[in-house]
Amino acid sequence: MVAQREVSAWRPRVPGVVEVFHAHFTEYAYPMHVHDAWTLLIVDAGAVRYDLDRHEHGTPHDTVSLLPPHVPHNGSPVTPSGFRKRVLYLDLSRLDETYIGPAVDTPDLVDPVLRTRVGQLHSALAHPGDELEAESRLTLIGERLRGHLRPRAGTQTGDDPPRRPDQPLAHDLRELLDERLVQGVNLEEAASLVHAHPAHLVRAFSGAFGIAPHQYLMSRRVDRARRLLLDGRTPGEVAAETGFYDQSHLTRHFKRLVGVAPGRYRLSAR
């Protein structure tokens, strides 16, 4: 078998994400090394074995591995076919240093829900313009990771501001999203403006309206795009005027919500 080393990496415009790294390796083995960021790892095919703090670990199906910064680890394929993995490197703003010890003790988390959410986050990070979705998903992932590493049933973390009632909070965020329909707003800024913790803000909005904040924003943008297309504007013009990153970003969300591409929708106008 010919050894394969396929990689792709990029730095998204999402606070807290240092790098996204996807790889397919067959025979390659990582030597002992360290990172200055958290390594959040899922394996899509095959398996990886690694040593962390002189203890051997692995990545079976549905496992999410969280390797802490500054702690040496290595990595090698378990089978001849190697492995495919997706990795996020997260800075200490997402998980501070107090979680390093618990992560060393339990780096492999068997949690299918968390595994699914991490996969969804990778999909959002692959598309420029979907930063609000990525940041919302990352916030809930961080909350779940902290729950694994340091369970605090029914309590808030010391960094969380006091919680406001959900309904007024959800309506405040909806008003903000309506005001920032074109320019957009990131989750940290929104949380600061309405005085709420980001994770609680996402949950409050979703609970009140049955839709996540990023889904609401994209729905409103697509609605505006439909009107402009029916007025005869081109998809390229409409993308720029409705807050989409580019025409392909508009097309992807438009097809998802309307069922046809913007150009075809424009041609359907009578």
C-alpha atoms as an extended CHARMM CRD file, in Angstrom:
* protein
*
       270  EXT
         1         1  MET       CA              0.0000000000        0.0000000000        0.0000000000  PROA      1               0.0000000000
         2         2  VAL       CA              1.2840000000        3.4540000000       -0.9150000000  PROA      2               0.0000000000
         3         3  ALA       CA              1.6350000000        5.6990000000        2.1040000000  PROA      3               0.0000000000
         4         4  GLN       CA             -0.8330000000        8.5830000000        2.0560000000  PROA      4               0.0000000000
         5         5  ARG       CA             -0.5340000000       11.9830000000        3.6670000000  PROA      5               0.0000000000
         6         6  GLU       CA             -3.4310000000       14.2480000000        2.7400000000  PROA      6               0.0000000000
         7         7  VAL       CA             -3.9600000000       17.4050000000        4.7550000000  PROA      7               0.0000000000
         8         8  SER       CA             -5.9410000000       20.6310000000        4.6470000000  PROA      8               0.0000000000
         9         9  ALA       CA             -5.7360000000       23.4290000000        7.1880000000  PROA      9               0.0000000000
        10        10  TRP       CA             -7.0750000000       26.9400000000        7.6090000000  PROA      10              0.0000000000
        11        11  ARG       CA             -7.6780000000       29.6600000000       10.1860000000  PROA      11              0.0000000000
        12        12  PRO       CA            -11.3690000000       30.5770000000       10.3960000000  PROA      12              0.0000000000
        13        13  ARG       CA            -12.7120000000       33.9400000000       11.5240000000  PROA      13              0.0000000000
        14        14  VAL       CA            -14.1560000000       32.4940000000       14.7320000000  PROA      14              0.0000000000
        15        15  PRO       CA            -12.8600000000       33.7020000000       18.1150000000  PROA      15              0.0000000000
        16        16  GLY       CA            -11.1040000000       30.9660000000       20.0400000000  PROA      16              0.0000000000
        17        17  VAL       CA            -10.3320000000       28.7180000000       17.0540000000  PROA      17              0.0000000000
        18        18  VAL       CA             -6.6080000000       28.8480000000       16.3310000000  PROA      18              0.0000000000
        19        19  GLU       CA             -6.6640000000       26.3820000000       13.4270000000  PROA      19              0.0000000000
        20        20  VAL       CA             -8.7720000000       23.7500000000       11.6760000000  PROA      20              0.0000000000
        21        21  PHE       CA             -6.8340000000       20.6930000000       10.4980000000  PROA      21              0.0000000000
        22        22  HSD       CA             -8.1140000000       17.7190000000        8.4580000000  PROA      22              0.0000000000
        23        23  ALA       CA             -5.8320000000       14.7990000000        7.5890000000  PROA      23              0.0000000000
        24        24  HSD       CA             -5.7120000000       11.2910000000        6.1290000000  PROA      24              0.0000000000
        25        25  PHE       CA             -2.5760000000        9.3630000000        7.1200000000  PROA      25              0.0000000000
        26        26  THR       CA             -1.7580000000        5.7090000000        6.5850000000  PROA      26              0.0000000000
        27        27  GLU       CA              1.7520000000        4.9930000000        7.8260000000  PROA      27              0.0000000000
        28        28  TYR       CA              2.7150000000        8.2960000000        9.4120000000  PROA      28              0.0000000000
        29        29  ALA       CA              3.2860000000        8.3900000000       13.1920000000  PROA      29              0.0000000000
        30        30  TYR       CA              3.5750000000       11.5930000000       15.1750000000  PROA      30              0.0000000000
        31        31  PRO       CA              6.5560000000       11.7850000000       17.5420000000  PROA      31              0.0000000000
        32        32  MET       CA              6.1130000000       13.2030000000       21.0250000000  PROA      32              0.0000000000
        33        33  HSD       CA              5.2510000000       16.8980000000       20.7850000000  PROA      33              0.0000000000
        34        34  VAL       CA              3.2400000000       19.6260000000       22.4880000000  PROA      34              0.0000000000
        35        35  HSD       CA              0.8140000000       22.3680000000       21.4300000000  PROA      35              0.0000000000
        36        36  ASP       CA              0.0750000000       25.6880000000       23.0660000000  PROA      36              0.0000000000
        37        37  ALA       CA             -3.6400000000       25.1780000000       22.3360000000  PROA      37              0.0000000000
        38        38  TRP       CA             -6.2730000000       22.5830000000       23.1430000000  PROA      38              0.0000000000
        39        39  THR       CA             -6.5540000000       19.7670000000       20.5740000000  PROA      39              0.0000000000
        40        40  LEU       CA            -10.1570000000       18.6990000000       19.9670000000  PROA      40              0.0000000000
        41        41  LEU       CA            -10.0040000000       15.5470000000       17.8270000000  PROA      41              0.0000000000
        42        42  ILE       CA            -12.5250000000       13.2930000000       16.1070000000  PROA      42              0.0000000000
        43        43  VAL       CA            -11.6220000000       10.3340000000       13.8820000000  PROA      43              0.0000000000
        44        44  ASP       CA            -13.9040000000        9.6190000000       10.9010000000  PROA      44              0.0000000000
        45        45  ALA       CA            -12.2250000000        6.3970000000        9.7280000000  PROA      45              0.0000000000
        46        46  GLY       CA             -9.7260000000        4.0490000000       11.3190000000  PROA      46              0.0000000000
        47        47  ALA       CA             -8.3460000000        4.7510000000       14.7680000000  PROA      47              0.0000000000
        48        48  VAL       CA             -5.4180000000        6.4640000000       16.4580000000  PROA      48              0.0000000000
        49        49  ARG       CA             -3.4480000000        5.3170000000       19.4530000000  PROA      49              0.0000000000
        50        50  TYR       CA             -1.5000000000        7.8820000000       21.4300000000  PROA      50              0.0000000000
        51        51  ASP       CA              0.3940000000        8.3840000000       24.6680000000  PROA      51              0.0000000000
        52        52  LEU       CA             -0.5000000000       11.2850000000       26.9350000000  PROA      52              0.0000000000
        53        53  ASP       CA              1.3050000000       11.8320000000       30.2130000000  PROA      53              0.0000000000
        54        54  ARG       CA              2.8450000000        8.3470000000       29.8820000000  PROA      54              0.0000000000
        55        55  HSD       CA             -0.5500000000        6.6170000000       29.5510000000  PROA      55              0.0000000000
        56        56  GLU       CA             -1.8350000000        4.9580000000       26.3830000000  PROA      56              0.0000000000
        57        57  HSD       CA             -5.1620000000        6.0540000000       24.8960000000  PROA      57              0.0000000000
        58        58  GLY       CA             -7.2060000000        5.4400000000       21.7460000000  PROA      58              0.0000000000
        59        59  THR       CA            -10.0310000000        6.8450000000       19.6440000000  PROA      59              0.0000000000
        60        60  PRO       CA            -12.8560000000        4.3160000000       19.1500000000  PROA      60              0.0000000000
        61        61  HSD       CA            -16.1270000000        5.1740000000       17.4020000000  PROA      61              0.0000000000
        62        62  ASP       CA            -18.1470000000        8.0700000000       18.8940000000  PROA      62              0.0000000000
        63        63  THR       CA            -15.1600000000        9.2140000000       20.9360000000  PROA      63              0.0000000000
        64        64  VAL       CA            -14.1330000000       12.8480000000       21.1500000000  PROA      64              0.0000000000
        65        65  SER       CA            -10.5460000000       13.3060000000       22.2830000000  PROA      65              0.0000000000
        66        66  LEU       CA             -9.5000000000       16.4920000000       24.0610000000  PROA      66              0.0000000000
        67        67  LEU       CA             -5.7400000000       16.8260000000       24.4840000000  PROA      67              0.0000000000
        68        68  PRO       CA             -4.6470000000       19.6630000000       26.7630000000  PROA      68              0.0000000000
        69        69  PRO       CA             -2.0410000000       22.3040000000       25.9120000000  PROA      69              0.0000000000
        70        70  HSD       CA              1.5740000000       21.9440000000       27.0780000000  PROA      70              0.0000000000
        71        71  VAL       CA              1.2240000000       18.1830000000       27.7340000000  PROA      71              0.0000000000
        72        72  PRO       CA              3.3490000000       15.9600000000       25.4260000000  PROA      72              0.0000000000
        73        73  HSD       CA              1.5900000000       13.4020000000       23.2610000000  PROA      73              0.0000000000
        74        74  ASN       CA              2.2340000000       11.3580000000       20.1200000000  PROA      74              0.0000000000
        75        75  GLY       CA             -0.0180000000        9.5230000000       17.6650000000  PROA      75              0.0000000000
        76        76  SER       CA              0.0200000000        6.5950000000       15.2540000000  PROA      76              0.0000000000
        77        77  PRO       CA             -2.4890000000        4.5850000000       13.1670000000  PROA      77              0.0000000000
        78        78  VAL       CA             -3.9060000000        1.4030000000       14.6460000000  PROA      78              0.0000000000
        79        79  THR       CA             -4.5530000000       -0.3630000000       11.3080000000  PROA      79              0.0000000000
        80        80  PRO       CA             -2.7070000000       -0.4980000000        7.9380000000  PROA      80              0.0000000000
        81        81  SER       CA             -5.4400000000        1.6440000000        6.3620000000  PROA      81              0.0000000000
        82        82  GLY       CA             -4.5190000000        4.4840000000        8.6950000000  PROA      82              0.0000000000
        83        83  PHE       CA             -7.0130000000        7.0870000000        9.8350000000  PROA      83              0.0000000000
        84        84  ARG       CA             -8.9500000000       10.1650000000        8.8040000000  PROA      84              0.0000000000
        85        85  LYS       CA             -9.2380000000       12.8230000000       11.4420000000  PROA      85              0.0000000000
        86        86  ARG       CA            -10.6160000000       16.3130000000       11.9440000000  PROA      86              0.0000000000
        87        87  VAL       CA             -8.9990000000       18.5490000000       14.5140000000  PROA      87              0.0000000000
        88        88  LEU       CA             -9.7640000000       21.9100000000       16.0730000000  PROA      88              0.0000000000
        89        89  TYR       CA             -7.0830000000       23.7990000000       17.9430000000  PROA      89              0.0000000000
        90        90  LEU       CA             -8.7430000000       26.0100000000       20.5670000000  PROA      90              0.0000000000
        91        91  ASP       CA             -7.0960000000       28.7480000000       22.5790000000  PROA      91              0.0000000000
        92        92  LEU       CA             -7.4300000000       29.2090000000       26.3360000000  PROA      92              0.0000000000
        93        93  SER       CA            -10.3590000000       31.5890000000       25.9670000000  PROA      93              0.0000000000
        94        94  ARG       CA            -12.5690000000       28.5360000000       25.3500000000  PROA      94              0.0000000000
        95        95  LEU       CA            -11.1350000000       26.2990000000       28.0680000000  PROA      95              0.0000000000
        96        96  ASP       CA             -8.8030000000       27.7990000000       30.6360000000  PROA      96              0.0000000000
        97        97  GLU       CA             -5.8190000000       26.1230000000       32.2840000000  PROA      97              0.0000000000
        98        98  THR       CA             -7.8510000000       24.8330000000       35.2420000000  PROA      98              0.0000000000
        99        99  TYR       CA             -9.2100000000       22.0920000000       32.9560000000  PROA      99              0.0000000000
       100       100  ILE       CA             -5.7830000000       20.7330000000       31.9670000000  PROA      100             0.0000000000
       101       101  GLY       CA             -5.5630000000       18.3090000000       34.9000000000  PROA      101             0.0000000000
       102       102  PRO       CA             -9.0010000000       16.7360000000       34.3590000000  PROA      102             0.0000000000
       103       103  ALA       CA             -8.2950000000       16.4650000000       30.6120000000  PROA      103             0.0000000000
       104       104  VAL       CA             -5.0400000000       14.6100000000       31.2860000000  PROA      104             0.0000000000
       105       105  ASP       CA             -6.9760000000       12.1390000000       33.4520000000  PROA      105             0.0000000000
       106       106  THR       CA             -9.8440000000       11.6820000000       30.9490000000  PROA      106             0.0000000000
       107       107  PRO       CA             -8.9000000000       12.8180000000       27.4290000000  PROA      107             0.0000000000
       108       108  ASP       CA            -11.2710000000       10.4550000000       25.5600000000  PROA      108             0.0000000000
       109       109  LEU       CA            -14.9440000000       11.2930000000       25.9600000000  PROA      109             0.0000000000
       110       110  VAL       CA            -17.5120000000        8.7320000000       24.7980000000  PROA      110             0.0000000000
       111       111  ASP       CA            -20.3740000000       11.0890000000       24.0040000000  PROA      111             0.0000000000
       112       112  PRO       CA            -22.2930000000       10.6240000000       20.7070000000  PROA      112             0.0000000000
       113       113  VAL       CA            -24.0660000000       13.9800000000       21.1060000000  PROA      113             0.0000000000
       114       114  LEU       CA            -20.7790000000       15.8010000000       21.5440000000  PROA      114             0.0000000000
       115       115  ARG       CA            -19.3180000000       13.8660000000       18.6020000000  PROA      115             0.0000000000
       116       116  THR       CA            -22.2060000000       14.9470000000       16.3730000000  PROA      116             0.0000000000
       117       117  ARG       CA            -21.8950000000       18.5740000000       17.4610000000  PROA      117             0.0000000000
       118       118  VAL       CA            -18.1720000000       18.6490000000       16.7440000000  PROA      118             0.0000000000
       119       119  GLY       CA            -18.8500000000       17.2750000000       13.2510000000  PROA      119             0.0000000000
       120       120  GLN       CA            -21.5010000000       19.9580000000       12.6840000000  PROA      120             0.0000000000
       121       121  LEU       CA            -19.0510000000       22.6110000000       13.8090000000  PROA      121             0.0000000000
       122       122  HSD       CA            -16.4920000000       21.4360000000       11.2520000000  PROA      122             0.0000000000
       123       123  SER       CA            -19.1450000000       21.7400000000        8.5360000000  PROA      123             0.0000000000
       124       124  ALA       CA            -19.9380000000       25.3070000000        9.5960000000  PROA      124             0.0000000000
       125       125  LEU       CA            -16.2530000000       26.2540000000        9.7300000000  PROA      125             0.0000000000
       126       126  ALA       CA            -15.7960000000       25.0770000000        6.1380000000  PROA      126             0.0000000000
       127       127  HSD       CA            -17.9980000000       27.8980000000        4.8130000000  PROA      127             0.0000000000
       128       128  PRO       CA            -16.9880000000       31.5630000000        5.1390000000  PROA      128             0.0000000000
       129       129  GLY       CA            -19.9810000000       33.5910000000        6.1990000000  PROA      129             0.0000000000
       130       130  ASP       CA            -21.3250000000       31.0180000000        8.6630000000  PROA      130             0.0000000000
       131       131  GLU       CA            -19.3160000000       32.3530000000       11.6020000000  PROA      131             0.0000000000
       132       132  LEU       CA            -22.3700000000       32.9600000000       13.8210000000  PROA      132             0.0000000000
       133       133  GLU       CA            -23.4080000000       29.3240000000       13.3980000000  PROA      133             0.0000000000
       134       134  ALA       CA            -19.8650000000       28.1320000000       14.1020000000  PROA      134             0.0000000000
       135       135  GLU       CA            -19.5280000000       30.3300000000       17.1660000000  PROA      135             0.0000000000
       136       136  SER       CA            -22.9070000000       29.2120000000       18.5270000000  PROA      136             0.0000000000
       137       137  ARG       CA            -22.0250000000       25.5410000000       18.0450000000  PROA      137             0.0000000000
       138       138  LEU       CA            -18.5750000000       26.0390000000       19.5770000000  PROA      138             0.0000000000
       139       139  THR       CA            -20.0880000000       27.7380000000       22.6340000000  PROA      139             0.0000000000
       140       140  LEU       CA            -22.3870000000       24.7770000000       23.3160000000  PROA      140             0.0000000000
       141       141  ILE       CA            -19.5120000000       22.3490000000       22.7050000000  PROA      141             0.0000000000
       142       142  GLY       CA            -17.3850000000       24.2230000000       25.2260000000  PROA      142             0.0000000000
       143       143  GLU       CA            -20.1940000000       24.0380000000       27.7630000000  PROA      143             0.0000000000
       144       144  ARG       CA            -20.5110000000       20.2680000000       27.2570000000  PROA      144             0.0000000000
       145       145  LEU       CA            -16.7510000000       19.7540000000       27.5020000000  PROA      145             0.0000000000
       146       146  ARG       CA            -16.6410000000       21.6370000000       30.7920000000  PROA      146             0.0000000000
       147       147  GLY       CA            -19.4940000000       19.4600000000       32.0240000000  PROA      147             0.0000000000
       148       148  HSD       CA            -17.4130000000       16.3490000000       31.3160000000  PROA      148             0.0000000000
       149       149  LEU       CA            -14.2510000000       17.7100000000       32.8500000000  PROA      149             0.0000000000
       150       150  ARG       CA            -15.7560000000       19.3670000000       35.8850000000  PROA      150             0.0000000000
       151       151  PRO       CA            -19.4330000000       18.4890000000       36.4600000000  PROA      151             0.0000000000
       152       152  ARG       CA            -21.3320000000       21.2290000000       38.2460000000  PROA      152             0.0000000000
       153       153  ALA       CA            -24.9230000000       20.1280000000       38.4750000000  PROA      153             0.0000000000
       154       154  GLY       CA            -27.2700000000       23.0900000000       38.4700000000  PROA      154             0.0000000000
       155       155  THR       CA            -24.5190000000       25.6730000000       38.9310000000  PROA      155             0.0000000000
       156       156  GLN       CA            -22.9610000000       28.4180000000       36.8730000000  PROA      156             0.0000000000
       157       157  THR       CA            -19.2630000000       28.8810000000       36.2610000000  PROA      157             0.0000000000
       158       158  GLY       CA            -17.5770000000       31.7560000000       38.0440000000  PROA      158             0.0000000000
       159       159  ASP       CA            -17.1940000000       33.6270000000       34.7560000000  PROA      159             0.0000000000
       160       160  ASP       CA            -20.9120000000       33.5770000000       33.9390000000  PROA      160             0.0000000000
       161       161  PRO       CA            -22.9570000000       36.7160000000       34.5960000000  PROA      161             0.0000000000
       162       162  PRO       CA            -26.2790000000       36.3110000000       36.4410000000  PROA      162             0.0000000000
       163       163  ARG       CA            -28.9150000000       34.8680000000       34.1540000000  PROA      163             0.0000000000
       164       164  ARG       CA            -31.7880000000       37.0030000000       32.9470000000  PROA      164             0.0000000000
       165       165  PRO       CA            -35.2750000000       35.5980000000       32.2920000000  PROA      165             0.0000000000
       166       166  ASP       CA            -35.2900000000       33.7030000000       29.0070000000  PROA      166             0.0000000000
       167       167  GLN       CA            -38.1890000000       35.3850000000       27.1850000000  PROA      167             0.0000000000
       168       168  PRO       CA            -36.9830000000       39.0180000000       27.4110000000  PROA      168             0.0000000000
       169       169  LEU       CA            -33.4700000000       37.8510000000       26.5890000000  PROA      169             0.0000000000
       170       170  ALA       CA            -34.6320000000       36.0070000000       23.4750000000  PROA      170             0.0000000000
       171       171  HSD       CA            -36.5880000000       39.0360000000       22.2610000000  PROA      171             0.0000000000
       172       172  ASP       CA            -33.6140000000       41.3310000000       22.8600000000  PROA      172             0.0000000000
       173       173  LEU       CA            -31.4340000000       39.0930000000       20.7140000000  PROA      173             0.0000000000
       174       174  ARG       CA            -34.0650000000       38.9260000000       17.9710000000  PROA      174             0.0000000000
       175       175  GLU       CA            -34.2150000000       42.7260000000       17.8720000000  PROA      175             0.0000000000
       176       176  LEU       CA            -30.4290000000       42.8690000000       17.6640000000  PROA      176             0.0000000000
       177       177  LEU       CA            -30.3370000000       40.3560000000       14.8000000000  PROA      177             0.0000000000
       178       178  ASP       CA            -32.9870000000       42.3490000000       12.9560000000  PROA      178             0.0000000000
       179       179  GLU       CA            -30.9480000000       45.5390000000       13.3900000000  PROA      179             0.0000000000
       180       180  ARG       CA            -27.7510000000       43.8310000000       12.2220000000  PROA      180             0.0000000000
       181       181  LEU       CA            -29.3340000000       41.8450000000        9.4080000000  PROA      181             0.0000000000
       182       182  VAL       CA            -26.7550000000       42.8480000000        6.7930000000  PROA      182             0.0000000000
       183       183  GLN       CA            -23.6070000000       43.5080000000        8.8150000000  PROA      183             0.0000000000
       184       184  GLY       CA            -24.2290000000       40.6200000000       11.2320000000  PROA      184             0.0000000000
       185       185  VAL       CA            -23.0410000000       40.2510000000       14.8000000000  PROA      185             0.0000000000
       186       186  ASN       CA            -20.8240000000       37.6690000000       16.4590000000  PROA      186             0.0000000000
       187       187  LEU       CA            -21.9880000000       35.7650000000       19.5060000000  PROA      187             0.0000000000
       188       188  GLU       CA            -19.5800000000       37.3400000000       21.9850000000  PROA      188             0.0000000000
       189       189  GLU       CA            -20.6440000000       40.8490000000       20.9830000000  PROA      189             0.0000000000
       190       190  ALA       CA            -24.3250000000       39.9020000000       21.1170000000  PROA      190             0.0000000000
       191       191  ALA       CA            -23.9050000000       38.3850000000       24.5790000000  PROA      191             0.0000000000
       192       192  SER       CA            -22.1450000000       41.5340000000       25.7690000000  PROA      192             0.0000000000
       193       193  LEU       CA            -24.8360000000       43.8320000000       24.3600000000  PROA      193             0.0000000000
       194       194  VAL       CA            -27.7380000000       41.9640000000       25.9610000000  PROA      194             0.0000000000
       195       195  HSD       CA            -25.7920000000       41.1010000000       29.1530000000  PROA      195             0.0000000000
       196       196  ALA       CA            -25.9930000000       37.3140000000       29.0230000000  PROA      196             0.0000000000
       197       197  HSD       CA            -23.6530000000       34.3480000000       28.9070000000  PROA      197             0.0000000000
       198       198  PRO       CA            -23.2370000000       33.1560000000       25.2650000000  PROA      198             0.0000000000
       199       199  ALA       CA            -24.3850000000       29.5790000000       25.9050000000  PROA      199             0.0000000000
       200       200  HSD       CA            -27.4440000000       30.7250000000       27.8380000000  PROA      200             0.0000000000
       201       201  LEU       CA            -28.2300000000       33.2370000000       25.0970000000  PROA      201             0.0000000000
       202       202  VAL       CA            -28.2740000000       30.5270000000       22.4020000000  PROA      202             0.0000000000
       203       203  ARG       CA            -30.4480000000       28.2560000000       24.5420000000  PROA      203             0.0000000000
       204       204  ALA       CA            -32.8600000000       31.0500000000       25.4530000000  PROA      204             0.0000000000
       205       205  PHE       CA            -33.3650000000       32.0750000000       21.8240000000  PROA      205             0.0000000000
       206       206  SER       CA            -33.7900000000       28.5050000000       20.5810000000  PROA      206             0.0000000000
       207       207  GLY       CA            -36.2220000000       27.7080000000       23.3800000000  PROA      207             0.0000000000
       208       208  ALA       CA            -38.3310000000       30.8190000000       22.8120000000  PROA      208             0.0000000000
       209       209  PHE       CA            -38.5580000000       30.7040000000       19.0120000000  PROA      209             0.0000000000
       210       210  GLY       CA            -37.8490000000       27.0840000000       18.0780000000  PROA      210             0.0000000000
       211       211  ILE       CA            -34.9260000000       28.0880000000       15.8610000000  PROA      211             0.0000000000
       212       212  ALA       CA            -31.2520000000       28.8040000000       16.5290000000  PROA      212             0.0000000000
       213       213  PRO       CA            -29.9930000000       32.4080000000       16.2100000000  PROA      213             0.0000000000
       214       214  HSD       CA            -27.9270000000       31.6660000000       13.0980000000  PROA      214             0.0000000000
       215       215  GLN       CA            -30.9120000000       29.9520000000       11.4460000000  PROA      215             0.0000000000
       216       216  TYR       CA            -33.1010000000       32.9600000000       12.1680000000  PROA      216             0.0000000000
       217       217  LEU       CA            -30.5260000000       35.3640000000       10.7080000000  PROA      217             0.0000000000
       218       218  MET       CA            -30.1070000000       33.3220000000        7.5110000000  PROA      218             0.0000000000
       219       219  SER       CA            -33.8760000000       32.9890000000        7.1110000000  PROA      219             0.0000000000
       220       220  ARG       CA            -34.3170000000       36.7540000000        7.3100000000  PROA      220             0.0000000000
       221       221  ARG       CA            -31.4900000000       37.3030000000        4.8230000000  PROA      221             0.0000000000
       222       222  VAL       CA            -32.9600000000       34.8130000000        2.3670000000  PROA      222             0.0000000000
       223       223  ASP       CA            -36.3540000000       36.5050000000        2.6530000000  PROA      223             0.0000000000
       224       224  ARG       CA            -34.8030000000       39.8470000000        1.7440000000  PROA      224             0.0000000000
       225       225  ALA       CA            -32.8450000000       38.2070000000       -1.0810000000  PROA      225             0.0000000000
       226       226  ARG       CA            -36.0740000000       36.7990000000       -2.5470000000  PROA      226             0.0000000000
       227       227  ARG       CA            -37.6310000000       40.2560000000       -2.7570000000  PROA      227             0.0000000000
       228       228  LEU       CA            -34.5700000000       41.7530000000       -4.4300000000  PROA      228             0.0000000000
       229       229  LEU       CA            -34.3310000000       38.8910000000       -6.9270000000  PROA      229             0.0000000000
       230       230  LEU       CA            -37.9590000000       39.3790000000       -7.8890000000  PROA      230             0.0000000000
       231       231  ASP       CA            -37.1590000000       43.0570000000       -8.4420000000  PROA      231             0.0000000000
       232       232  GLY       CA            -34.6550000000       41.9550000000      -11.0980000000  PROA      232             0.0000000000
       233       233  ARG       CA            -31.4060000000       42.2340000000       -9.1550000000  PROA      233             0.0000000000
       234       234  THR       CA            -28.6620000000       39.7440000000       -9.9950000000  PROA      234             0.0000000000
       235       235  PRO       CA            -27.6010000000       37.0930000000       -7.4500000000  PROA      235             0.0000000000
       236       236  GLY       CA            -24.1900000000       38.7300000000       -7.1100000000  PROA      236             0.0000000000
       237       237  GLU       CA            -25.7600000000       42.0900000000       -6.2670000000  PROA      237             0.0000000000
       238       238  VAL       CA            -28.2360000000       40.4960000000       -3.9000000000  PROA      238             0.0000000000
       239       239  ALA       CA            -25.5300000000       38.5740000000       -2.0140000000  PROA      239             0.0000000000
       240       240  ALA       CA            -23.6600000000       41.8090000000       -1.3140000000  PROA      240             0.0000000000
       241       241  GLU       CA            -26.7990000000       43.6520000000       -0.2190000000  PROA      241             0.0000000000
       242       242  THR       CA            -28.1660000000       40.9930000000        2.1200000000  PROA      242             0.0000000000
       243       243  GLY       CA            -25.1080000000       40.1840000000        4.2210000000  PROA      243             0.0000000000
       244       244  PHE       CA            -23.8690000000       36.9950000000        2.5540000000  PROA      244             0.0000000000
       245       245  TYR       CA            -20.1530000000       36.3900000000        2.2520000000  PROA      245             0.0000000000
       246       246  ASP       CA            -20.3700000000       35.9080000000       -1.5310000000  PROA      246             0.0000000000
       247       247  GLN       CA            -22.7160000000       34.5400000000       -4.2020000000  PROA      247             0.0000000000
       248       248  SER       CA            -21.9260000000       30.9080000000       -3.4260000000  PROA      248             0.0000000000
       249       249  HSD       CA            -22.7620000000       31.5280000000        0.2330000000  PROA      249             0.0000000000
       250       250  LEU       CA            -26.1260000000       33.0040000000       -0.8160000000  PROA      250             0.0000000000
       251       251  THR       CA            -26.7610000000       30.0930000000       -3.1960000000  PROA      251             0.0000000000
       252       252  ARG       CA            -26.1190000000       27.4340000000       -0.5660000000  PROA      252             0.0000000000
       253       253  HSD       CA            -28.5230000000       28.9110000000        1.9890000000  PROA      253             0.0000000000
       254       254  PHE       CA            -31.0710000000       29.9690000000       -0.6350000000  PROA      254             0.0000000000
       255       255  LYS       CA            -31.3110000000       26.4530000000       -2.0850000000  PROA      255             0.0000000000
       256       256  ARG       CA            -31.6190000000       25.0020000000        1.4080000000  PROA      256             0.0000000000
       257       257  LEU       CA            -34.5690000000       27.2490000000        2.2940000000  PROA      257             0.0000000000
       258       258  VAL       CA            -36.2700000000       27.8170000000       -1.0710000000  PROA      258             0.0000000000
       259       259  GLY       CA            -35.4270000000       24.6610000000       -2.9860000000  PROA      259             0.0000000000
       260       260  VAL       CA            -33.9230000000       26.3080000000       -6.0700000000  PROA      260             0.0000000000
       261       261  ALA       CA            -30.8720000000       28.4600000000       -6.8050000000  PROA      261             0.0000000000
       262       262  PRO       CA            -31.2090000000       32.2780000000       -6.7180000000  PROA      262             0.0000000000
       263       263  GLY       CA            -30.6890000000       32.6140000000      -10.4740000000  PROA      263             0.0000000000
       264       264  ARG       CA            -33.4770000000       30.1710000000      -11.2510000000  PROA      264             0.0000000000
       265       265  TYR       CA            -35.7380000000       31.8690000000       -8.7320000000  PROA      265             0.0000000000
       266       266  ARG       CA            -35.0760000000       35.2560000000      -10.3890000000  PROA      266             0.0000000000
       267       267  LEU       CA            -35.9760000000       33.8440000000      -13.8050000000  PROA      267             0.0000000000
       268       268  SER       CA            -39.2860000000       32.5710000000      -12.4460000000  PROA      268             0.0000000000
       269       269  ALA       CA            -40.5220000000       36.1330000000      -11.8090000000  PROA      269             0.0000000000
       270       270  ARG       CA            -43.4440000000       37.2600000000      -13.9010000000  PROA      270             0.0000000000
